[in-house]
């Protein structure tokens, strides 16, 4: 799968480690994030990732910032994005099963890297349930 990944200065280390993990599993990773720990503004990398997902340049996205909230807020301004903020593998499953999240957002400063791997695997392996959940996500975009 072709996966876009982005991060601000708080998520550099986790971005590189997760990208390496996903590449060993056969995924192609496109890096939209900063590669240094110099302070930067997360919307500058969130919007390009969101556009790439909306334009099908990548199939899914993963984003890190300190709390995950800034990234989720910026990503979810895009009509075609359903970015889910996750801090446990159970939520990772549910944002795919129920919300068909096309971007996974994680709080780099608040979860250990082992949890990042568990969440990512759970989210990638789950499938969307459709049905009543499709009805609900159809109502998300502002009209
Ligand atoms: C950076 O200090 C921090 O504000 C950012 O990573 C993120 O948590 C914002 O939501």
Backbone and ligand atoms as CSV (ligand in chain L), in Angstrom:
chain,resi,resn,atom,element,x,y,z
A,1,UNK,N,N,0.844,-1.193,0.000
A,1,UNK,CA,C,0.000,0.000,0.000
A,1,UNK,C,C,0.884,1.249,0.000
A,2,UNK,N,N,0.423,2.309,-0.683
A,2,UNK,CA,C,1.176,3.567,-0.691
A,2,UNK,C,C,0.602,4.454,0.413
A,3,UNK,N,N,1.414,4.781,1.391
A,3,UNK,CA,C,0.960,5.490,2.589
A,3,UNK,C,C,1.742,6.791,2.726
A,4,UNK,N,N,1.035,7.913,2.881
A,4,UNK,CA,C,1.678,9.193,3.154
A,4,UNK,C,C,1.846,9.369,4.653
A,5,UNK,N,N,2.957,9.945,5.073
A,5,UNK,CA,C,3.199,10.127,6.503
A,5,UNK,C,C,3.665,11.561,6.731
A,6,UNK,N,N,3.160,12.189,7.783
A,6,UNK,CA,C,3.618,13.548,8.064
A,6,UNK,C,C,3.736,13.766,9.570
A,7,UNK,N,N,4.535,14.756,9.914
A,7,UNK,CA,C,4.870,15.018,11.325
A,7,UNK,C,C,5.405,16.422,11.452
A,8,UNK,N,N,5.235,16.972,12.664
A,8,UNK,CA,C,5.953,18.210,12.979
A,8,UNK,C,C,7.219,17.833,13.757
A,9,UNK,N,N,7.837,18.813,14.414
A,9,UNK,CA,C,9.096,18.557,15.123
A,9,UNK,C,C,8.936,17.569,16.269
A,10,UNK,N,N,7.714,17.433,16.809
A,10,UNK,CA,C,7.487,16.504,17.925
A,10,UNK,C,C,7.445,15.045,17.465
A,11,UNK,N,N,7.285,14.828,16.155
A,11,UNK,CA,C,7.078,13.456,15.686
A,11,UNK,C,C,8.155,12.917,14.768
A,12,UNK,N,N,9.303,13.570,14.713
A,12,UNK,CA,C,10.352,13.166,13.766
A,12,UNK,C,C,10.828,11.733,14.019
A,13,UNK,N,N,11.171,11.443,15.246
A,13,UNK,CA,C,11.720,10.131,15.579
A,13,UNK,C,C,10.703,9.024,15.280
A,14,UNK,N,N,9.459,9.209,15.729
A,14,UNK,CA,C,8.432,8.190,15.488
A,14,UNK,C,C,8.148,8.063,14.001
A,15,UNK,N,N,8.153,9.171,13.259
A,15,UNK,CA,C,7.928,9.091,11.801
A,15,UNK,C,C,8.960,8.176,11.150
A,16,UNK,N,N,10.247,8.412,11.446
A,16,UNK,CA,C,11.291,7.609,10.804
A,16,UNK,C,C,11.184,6.142,11.215
A,17,UNK,N,N,10.930,5.898,12.489
A,17,UNK,CA,C,10.866,4.513,12.969
A,17,UNK,C,C,9.657,3.777,12.403
A,18,UNK,N,N,8.525,4.472,12.324
A,18,UNK,CA,C,7.330,3.826,11.775
A,18,UNK,C,C,7.476,3.611,10.265
A,19,UNK,N,N,8.060,4.574,9.566
A,19,UNK,CA,C,8.255,4.421,8.122
A,19,UNK,C,C,9.120,3.188,7.844
A,20,UNK,N,N,10.177,3.026,8.626
A,20,UNK,CA,C,11.061,1.870,8.434
A,20,UNK,C,C,10.298,0.563,8.677
A,21,UNK,N,N,9.498,0.548,9.742
A,21,UNK,CA,C,8.694,-0.639,10.065
A,21,UNK,C,C,7.739,-0.973,8.920
A,22,UNK,N,N,7.051,0.046,8.411
A,22,UNK,CA,C,6.063,-0.193,7.359
A,22,UNK,C,C,6.740,-0.615,6.052
A,23,UNK,N,N,7.915,-0.061,5.790
A,23,UNK,CA,C,8.639,-0.468,4.573
A,23,UNK,C,C,9.079,-1.929,4.657
A,24,UNK,N,N,9.449,-2.370,5.859
A,24,UNK,CA,C,9.839,-3.787,5.979
A,24,UNK,C,C,8.626,-4.693,5.775
A,25,UNK,N,N,7.415,-4.131,5.960
A,25,UNK,CA,C,6.201,-4.921,5.722
A,25,UNK,C,C,5.724,-4.796,4.272
A,26,UNK,N,N,6.504,-4.081,3.434
A,26,UNK,CA,C,6.188,-4.020,2.010
A,26,UNK,C,C,5.433,-2.784,1.559
A,27,UNK,N,N,5.149,-1.851,2.472
A,27,UNK,CA,C,4.438,-0.634,2.081
A,27,UNK,C,C,5.404,0.377,1.470
A,28,UNK,N,N,4.847,1.227,0.595
A,28,UNK,CA,C,5.620,2.342,0.046
A,28,UNK,C,C,5.247,3.583,0.853
A,29,UNK,N,N,6.241,4.281,1.367
A,29,UNK,CA,C,5.998,5.432,2.232
A,29,UNK,C,C,6.383,6.726,1.525
A,30,UNK,N,N,5.472,7.690,1.558
A,30,UNK,CA,C,5.760,9.021,1.009
A,30,UNK,C,C,5.825,9.981,2.197
A,31,UNK,N,N,6.957,10.648,2.334
A,31,UNK,CA,C,7.216,11.489,3.503
A,31,UNK,C,C,6.806,12.947,3.247
A,32,UNK,N,N,5.788,13.406,3.981
A,32,UNK,CA,C,5.346,14.798,3.874
A,32,UNK,C,C,5.807,15.637,5.066
A,33,UNK,N,N,6.445,15.004,6.046
A,33,UNK,CA,C,6.760,15.695,7.295
A,33,UNK,C,C,8.115,16.362,7.298
A,34,UNK,N,N,8.366,17.090,8.388
A,34,UNK,CA,C,9.698,17.669,8.572
A,34,UNK,C,C,10.659,16.568,9.029
A,35,UNK,N,N,11.918,16.696,8.658
A,35,UNK,CA,C,12.924,15.696,9.037
A,35,UNK,C,C,13.860,16.210,10.123
A,36,UNK,N,N,13.561,17.385,10.687
A,36,UNK,CA,C,14.406,17.922,11.757
A,36,UNK,C,C,13.526,18.260,12.966
A,37,UNK,N,N,14.198,18.445,14.114
A,37,UNK,CA,C,13.454,18.801,15.326
A,37,UNK,C,C,13.354,20.315,15.502
A,38,UNK,N,N,13.681,21.075,14.474
A,38,UNK,CA,C,13.483,22.531,14.534
A,38,UNK,C,C,11.979,22.816,14.593
A,39,UNK,N,N,11.592,23.736,15.458
A,39,UNK,CA,C,10.174,24.044,15.627
A,39,UNK,C,C,9.552,24.479,14.293
A,40,UNK,N,N,8.380,23.892,13.980
A,40,UNK,CA,C,7.688,24.250,12.733
A,40,UNK,C,C,6.176,24.184,12.975
A,41,UNK,N,N,5.418,24.599,11.960
A,41,UNK,CA,C,3.960,24.714,12.097
A,41,UNK,C,C,3.272,23.518,11.435
A,42,UNK,N,N,2.570,22.702,12.252
A,42,UNK,CA,C,1.996,21.452,11.727
A,42,UNK,C,C,1.049,21.631,10.533
A,43,UNK,N,N,0.299,22.754,10.386
A,43,UNK,CA,C,-0.573,22.845,9.201
A,43,UNK,C,C,0.212,22.838,7.891
A,44,UNK,N,N,1.479,23.265,7.946
A,44,UNK,CA,C,2.280,23.310,6.717
A,44,UNK,C,C,2.537,21.923,6.137
A,45,UNK,N,N,2.458,20.904,6.965
A,45,UNK,CA,C,2.633,19.533,6.454
A,45,UNK,C,C,1.320,18.747,6.445
A,46,UNK,N,N,0.368,19.153,7.302
A,46,UNK,CA,C,-0.921,18.445,7.335
A,46,UNK,C,C,-1.698,18.653,6.036
A,47,UNK,N,N,-1.730,19.896,5.533
A,47,UNK,CA,C,-2.533,20.154,4.321
A,47,UNK,C,C,-2.001,19.424,3.086
A,48,UNK,N,N,-0.680,19.414,2.845
A,48,UNK,CA,C,-0.203,18.622,1.696
A,48,UNK,C,C,-0.529,17.131,1.814
A,49,UNK,N,N,-0.438,16.562,3.017
A,49,UNK,CA,C,-0.808,15.150,3.185
A,49,UNK,C,C,-2.294,14.957,2.887
A,50,UNK,N,N,-3.129,15.838,3.421
A,50,UNK,CA,C,-4.573,15.717,3.191
A,50,UNK,C,C,-4.898,15.791,1.699
A,51,UNK,N,N,-4.258,16.702,0.992
A,51,UNK,CA,C,-4.506,16.826,-0.453
A,51,UNK,C,C,-4.073,15.564,-1.189
A,52,UNK,N,N,-2.963,14.989,-0.768
A,52,UNK,CA,C,-2.482,13.759,-1.421
A,52,UNK,C,C,-3.461,12.607,-1.219
A,53,UNK,N,N,-4.064,12.522,-0.033
A,53,UNK,CA,C,-5.072,11.478,0.202
A,53,UNK,C,C,-6.323,11.777,-0.631
A,54,UNK,N,N,-6.754,13.017,-0.634
A,54,UNK,CA,C,-7.966,13.382,-1.393
A,54,UNK,C,C,-7.782,13.129,-2.892
A,55,UNK,N,N,-6.569,13.361,-3.393
A,55,UNK,CA,C,-6.295,13.194,-4.830
A,55,UNK,C,C,-5.855,11.782,-5.203
A,56,UNK,N,N,-5.918,10.861,-4.215
A,56,UNK,CA,C,-5.514,9.457,-4.441
A,56,UNK,C,C,-4.049,9.301,-4.856
A,57,UNK,N,N,-3.211,10.270,-4.461
A,57,UNK,CA,C,-1.770,10.101,-4.701
A,57,UNK,C,C,-1.208,9.094,-3.709
A,58,UNK,N,N,-1.821,9.000,-2.552
A,58,UNK,CA,C,-1.531,7.944,-1.578
A,58,UNK,C,C,-2.874,7.361,-1.145
A,59,UNK,N,N,-2.863,6.092,-0.687
A,59,UNK,CA,C,-4.125,5.451,-0.316
A,59,UNK,C,C,-4.594,5.874,1.073
A,60,UNK,N,N,-3.643,6.002,1.983
A,60,UNK,CA,C,-3.949,6.351,3.368
A,60,UNK,C,C,-2.871,7.295,3.885
A,61,UNK,N,N,-3.148,7.945,5.030
A,61,UNK,CA,C,-2.164,8.816,5.644
A,61,UNK,C,C,-1.993,8.511,7.122
A,62,UNK,N,N,-0.815,8.860,7.620
A,62,UNK,CA,C,-0.511,8.746,9.056
A,62,UNK,C,C,0.145,10.058,9.464
A,63,UNK,N,N,-0.266,10.620,10.617
A,63,UNK,CA,C,0.291,11.910,11.040
A,63,UNK,C,C,0.631,11.873,12.528
A,64,UNK,N,N,1.732,12.538,12.867
A,64,UNK,CA,C,2.157,12.697,14.260
A,64,UNK,C,C,2.342,14.172,14.575
A,65,UNK,N,N,1.854,14.609,15.742
A,65,UNK,CA,C,2.373,15.825,16.361
A,65,UNK,C,C,2.402,15.535,17.860
A,66,UNK,N,N,2.668,16.519,18.682
A,66,UNK,CA,C,2.839,16.253,20.104
A,66,UNK,C,C,1.616,15.590,20.720
A,67,UNK,N,N,0.476,16.240,20.607
A,67,UNK,CA,C,-0.773,15.692,21.155
A,67,UNK,C,C,-1.618,14.987,20.100
A,68,UNK,N,N,-1.316,15.202,18.848
A,68,UNK,CA,C,-2.150,14.699,17.747
A,68,UNK,C,C,-3.292,15.634,17.402
A,69,UNK,N,N,-3.599,16.537,18.279
A,69,UNK,CA,C,-4.786,17.375,18.057
A,69,UNK,C,C,-4.615,18.406,16.944
A,70,UNK,N,N,-3.469,19.068,16.902
A,70,UNK,CA,C,-3.273,20.064,15.846
A,70,UNK,C,C,-3.359,19.426,14.464
A,71,UNK,N,N,-2.697,18.279,14.312
A,71,UNK,CA,C,-2.757,17.571,13.028
A,71,UNK,C,C,-4.200,17.175,12.695
A,72,UNK,N,N,-4.905,16.611,13.669
A,72,UNK,CA,C,-6.278,16.171,13.400
A,72,UNK,C,C,-7.162,17.354,13.005
A,73,UNK,N,N,-6.981,18.473,13.695
A,73,UNK,CA,C,-7.802,19.654,13.377
A,73,UNK,C,C,-7.548,20.141,11.958
A,74,UNK,N,N,-6.275,20.227,11.578
A,74,UNK,CA,C,-5.938,20.720,10.229
A,74,UNK,C,C,-6.393,19.730,9.160
A,75,UNK,N,N,-6.122,18.451,9.362
A,75,UNK,CA,C,-6.490,17.433,8.372
A,75,UNK,C,C,-8.001,17.389,8.159
A,76,UNK,N,N,-8.744,17.487,9.239
A,76,UNK,CA,C,-10.199,17.345,9.136
A,76,UNK,C,C,-10.896,18.576,8.557
A,77,UNK,N,N,-10.143,19.627,8.246
A,77,UNK,CA,C,-10.724,20.751,7.490
A,77,UNK,C,C,-10.992,20.356,6.039
A,78,UNK,N,N,-10.349,19.270,5.589
A,78,UNK,CA,C,-10.529,18.816,4.204
A,78,UNK,C,C,-11.763,17.928,4.112
A,79,UNK,N,N,-12.609,18.191,3.148
A,79,UNK,CA,C,-13.883,17.470,3.022
A,79,UNK,C,C,-13.684,15.967,2.802
A,80,UNK,N,N,-12.584,15.607,2.152
A,80,UNK,CA,C,-12.382,14.191,1.853
A,80,UNK,C,C,-11.592,13.441,2.905
A,81,UNK,N,N,-11.310,14.101,4.014
A,81,UNK,CA,C,-10.473,13.474,5.048
A,81,UNK,C,C,-11.303,13.114,6.274
A,82,UNK,N,N,-11.067,11.888,6.749
A,82,UNK,CA,C,-11.576,11.466,8.061
A,82,UNK,C,C,-10.349,11.046,8.866
A,83,UNK,N,N,-9.827,12.001,9.631
A,83,UNK,CA,C,-8.621,11.761,10.423
A,83,UNK,C,C,-9.032,11.400,11.847
A,84,UNK,N,N,-8.570,10.249,12.313
A,84,UNK,CA,C,-8.915,9.782,13.649
A,84,UNK,C,C,-7.724,9.863,14.584
A,85,UNK,N,N,-7.937,10.507,15.724
A,85,UNK,CA,C,-6.891,10.618,16.748
A,85,UNK,C,C,-6.917,9.357,17.614
A,86,UNK,N,N,-5.778,8.676,17.708
A,86,UNK,CA,C,-5.712,7.362,18.368
A,86,UNK,C,C,-4.632,7.271,19.405
A,87,UNK,N,N,-4.948,6.663,20.530
A,87,UNK,CA,C,-3.954,6.432,21.574
A,87,UNK,C,C,-3.990,4.999,22.088
A,88,UNK,N,N,-4.807,4.136,21.487
A,88,UNK,CA,C,-4.813,2.719,21.871
A,88,UNK,C,C,-5.149,1.875,20.645
A,89,UNK,N,N,-4.715,0.598,20.623
A,89,UNK,CA,C,-5.033,-0.264,19.487
A,89,UNK,C,C,-6.542,-0.456,19.299
A,90,UNK,N,N,-7.286,-0.461,20.395
A,90,UNK,CA,C,-8.742,-0.640,20.287
A,90,UNK,C,C,-9.356,0.513,19.497
A,91,UNK,N,N,-8.893,1.722,19.784
A,91,UNK,CA,C,-9.414,2.876,19.036
A,91,UNK,C,C,-8.926,2.821,17.593
A,92,UNK,N,N,-7.709,2.322,17.393
A,92,UNK,CA,C,-7.208,2.137,16.031
A,92,UNK,C,C,-8.128,1.250,15.204
A,93,UNK,N,N,-8.620,0.174,15.807
A,93,UNK,CA,C,-9.572,-0.702,15.110
A,93,UNK,C,C,-10.878,0.024,14.827
A,94,UNK,N,N,-11.367,0.702,15.838
A,94,UNK,CA,C,-12.699,1.313,15.716
A,94,UNK,C,C,-12.741,2.467,14.724
A,95,UNK,N,N,-11.641,3.220,14.590
A,95,UNK,CA,C,-11.690,4.317,13.615
A,95,UNK,C,C,-11.706,3.792,12.179
A,96,UNK,N,N,-11.298,2.539,11.974
A,96,UNK,CA,C,-11.471,1.938,10.647
A,96,UNK,C,C,-12.849,1.280,10.555
A,97,UNK,N,N,-13.216,0.452,11.541
A,97,UNK,CA,C,-14.493,-0.271,11.487
A,97,UNK,C,C,-15.684,0.684,11.386
A,98,UNK,N,N,-15.683,1.723,12.168
A,98,UNK,CA,C,-16.862,2.594,12.282
A,98,UNK,C,C,-16.744,3.908,11.508
A,99,UNK,N,N,-15.526,4.437,11.429
A,99,UNK,CA,C,-15.357,5.784,10.833
A,99,UNK,C,C,-14.648,5.758,9.483
A,100,UNK,N,N,-14.173,4.600,9.071
A,100,UNK,CA,C,-13.402,4.466,7.829
A,100,UNK,C,C,-12.347,5.573,7.727
A,101,UNK,N,N,-11.639,5.782,8.820
A,101,UNK,CA,C,-10.626,6.848,8.864
A,101,UNK,C,C,-9.581,6.628,7.781
A,102,UNK,N,N,-9.353,7.646,6.960
A,102,UNK,CA,C,-8.331,7.521,5.909
A,102,UNK,C,C,-7.008,8.160,6.334
A,103,UNK,N,N,-7.000,8.795,7.513
A,103,UNK,CA,C,-5.734,9.233,8.122
A,103,UNK,C,C,-5.743,8.841,9.600
A,104,UNK,N,N,-4.661,8.231,10.028
A,104,UNK,CA,C,-4.456,7.864,11.440
A,104,UNK,C,C,-3.556,8.918,12.069
A,105,UNK,N,N,-4.017,9.512,13.169
A,105,UNK,CA,C,-3.231,10.542,13.860
A,105,UNK,C,C,-2.856,10.039,15.251
A,106,UNK,N,N,-1.588,10.197,15.620
A,106,UNK,CA,C,-1.144,9.729,16.943
A,106,UNK,C,C,-0.348,10.808,17.667
A,107,UNK,N,N,-0.480,10.830,19.015
A,107,UNK,CA,C,0.196,11.843,19.840
A,107,UNK,C,C,1.594,11.401,20.237
A,108,UNK,N,N,2.596,11.863,19.509
A,108,UNK,CA,C,3.959,11.349,19.674
A,108,UNK,C,C,4.509,11.532,21.084
A,109,UNK,N,N,4.061,12.580,21.776
A,109,UNK,CA,C,4.606,12.849,23.106
A,109,UNK,C,C,3.885,12.097,24.220
A,110,UNK,N,N,2.862,11.319,23.889
A,110,UNK,CA,C,2.035,10.721,24.939
A,110,UNK,C,C,1.843,9.220,24.844
A,111,UNK,N,N,2.414,8.582,23.820
A,111,UNK,CA,C,2.323,7.121,23.748
A,111,UNK,C,C,3.696,6.553,23.409
A,112,UNK,N,N,4.014,5.354,23.977
A,112,UNK,CA,C,5.291,4.726,23.651
A,112,UNK,C,C,5.288,4.207,22.216
A,113,UNK,N,N,6.486,4.025,21.648
A,113,UNK,CA,C,6.560,3.605,20.245
A,113,UNK,C,C,5.927,2.234,20.028
A,114,UNK,N,N,6.036,1.352,21.012
A,114,UNK,CA,C,5.392,0.035,20.881
A,114,UNK,C,C,3.890,0.189,20.635
A,115,UNK,N,N,3.276,1.159,21.301
A,115,UNK,CA,C,1.839,1.407,21.096
A,115,UNK,C,C,1.573,1.952,19.699
A,116,UNK,N,N,2.488,2.776,19.193
A,116,UNK,CA,C,2.363,3.273,17.811
A,116,UNK,C,C,2.273,2.089,16.843
A,117,UNK,N,N,3.142,1.101,17.026
A,117,UNK,CA,C,3.133,-0.070,16.138
A,117,UNK,C,C,1.827,-0.853,16.274
A,118,UNK,N,N,1.378,-1.027,17.512
A,118,UNK,CA,C,0.137,-1.797,17.730
A,118,UNK,C,C,-1.066,-1.073,17.116
A,119,UNK,N,N,-1.121,0.230,17.308
A,119,UNK,CA,C,-2.226,1.017,16.744
A,119,UNK,C,C,-2.212,0.938,15.216
A,120,UNK,N,N,-1.023,1.128,14.641
A,120,UNK,CA,C,-0.917,1.150,13.175
A,120,UNK,C,C,-1.321,-0.196,12.586
A,121,UNK,N,N,-0.845,-1.276,13.180
A,121,UNK,CA,C,-1.224,-2.612,12.691
A,121,UNK,C,C,-2.727,-2.818,12.799
A,122,UNK,N,N,-3.302,-2.420,13.937
A,122,UNK,CA,C,-4.743,-2.613,14.152
A,122,UNK,C,C,-5.543,-1.849,13.103
A,123,UNK,N,N,-5.154,-0.605,12.874
A,123,UNK,CA,C,-5.878,0.248,11.902
A,123,UNK,C,C,-5.740,-0.297,10.476
A,124,UNK,N,N,-4.527,-0.699,10.098
A,124,UNK,CA,C,-4.314,-1.195,8.731
A,124,UNK,C,C,-5.020,-2.522,8.482
A,125,UNK,N,N,-5.118,-3.357,9.516
A,125,UNK,CA,C,-5.664,-4.697,9.316
A,125,UNK,C,C,-7.196,-4.727,9.360
A,126,UNK,N,N,-7.801,-3.738,9.962
A,126,UNK,CA,C,-9.262,-3.721,10.077
A,126,UNK,C,C,-9.914,-3.338,8.755
A,127,UNK,N,N,-11.212,-3.677,8.651
A,127,UNK,CA,C,-11.983,-3.236,7.480
A,127,UNK,C,C,-13.202,-2.441,7.953
A,128,UNK,N,N,-13.662,-1.560,7.093
A,128,UNK,CA,C,-14.828,-0.725,7.379
A,128,UNK,C,C,-16.089,-1.598,7.351
A,129,UNK,N,N,-16.979,-1.402,8.323
A,129,UNK,CA,C,-18.176,-2.232,8.416
A,129,UNK,C,C,-19.307,-1.756,7.511
A,130,UNK,N,N,-19.268,-0.503,7.055
A,130,UNK,CA,C,-20.342,0.000,6.184
A,130,UNK,C,C,-21.676,0.077,6.929
A,131,UNK,N,N,-22.782,-0.087,6.181
A,131,UNK,CA,C,-24.114,-0.088,6.793
A,131,UNK,C,C,-24.427,1.213,7.496
A,132,UNK,N,N,-24.824,1.109,8.766
A,132,UNK,CA,C,-25.205,2.310,9.512
A,132,UNK,C,C,-24.026,3.281,9.645
A,133,UNK,N,N,-22.809,2.725,9.624
A,133,UNK,CA,C,-21.631,3.599,9.738
A,133,UNK,C,C,-21.406,4.395,8.457
A,134,UNK,N,N,-21.756,3.814,7.304
A,134,UNK,CA,C,-21.669,4.572,6.046
A,134,UNK,C,C,-22.673,5.722,6.076
A,135,UNK,N,N,-23.887,5.440,6.547
A,135,UNK,CA,C,-24.914,6.487,6.664
A,135,UNK,C,C,-24.380,7.644,7.505
A,136,UNK,N,N,-23.699,7.310,8.587
A,136,UNK,CA,C,-23.192,8.338,9.506
A,136,UNK,C,C,-22.051,9.133,8.889
A,137,UNK,N,N,-21.120,8.433,8.241
A,137,UNK,CA,C,-19.999,9.213,7.682
A,137,UNK,C,C,-20.456,10.042,6.484
A,138,UNK,N,N,-21.528,9.596,5.815
A,138,UNK,CA,C,-22.075,10.413,4.712
A,138,UNK,C,C,-22.592,11.759,5.223
A,139,UNK,N,N,-22.932,11.816,6.501
A,139,UNK,CA,C,-23.466,13.053,7.090
A,139,UNK,C,C,-22.377,13.968,7.658
A,140,UNK,N,N,-21.128,13.559,7.598
A,140,UNK,CA,C,-20.064,14.365,8.190
A,140,UNK,C,C,-19.755,15.646,7.391
A,141,UNK,N,N,-19.614,15.576,6.053
A,141,UNK,CA,C,-19.224,16.818,5.339
A,141,UNK,C,C,-20.232,17.942,5.541
A,142,UNK,N,N,-19.727,19.173,5.685
A,142,UNK,CA,C,-20.605,20.354,5.792
A,142,UNK,C,C,-21.213,20.623,4.428
A,143,UNK,N,N,-22.478,20.937,4.401
A,143,UNK,CA,C,-23.145,21.200,3.115
A,143,UNK,C,C,-23.420,22.691,2.967
L,1,LIG,C1,C,4.365,21.463,19.384
L,1,LIG,O1,O,4.957,21.970,20.540
L,1,LIG,C2,C,2.940,21.032,19.657
L,1,LIG,O2,O,2.138,22.119,19.900
L,1,LIG,C3,C,2.415,20.228,18.486
L,1,LIG,O3,O,3.249,19.139,18.263
L,1,LIG,C4,C,1.025,19.648,18.652
L,1,LIG,O4,O,0.878,18.982,19.865
L,1,LIG,C5,C,-0.081,20.548,18.383
L,1,LIG,O5,O,-1.263,20.198,18.421
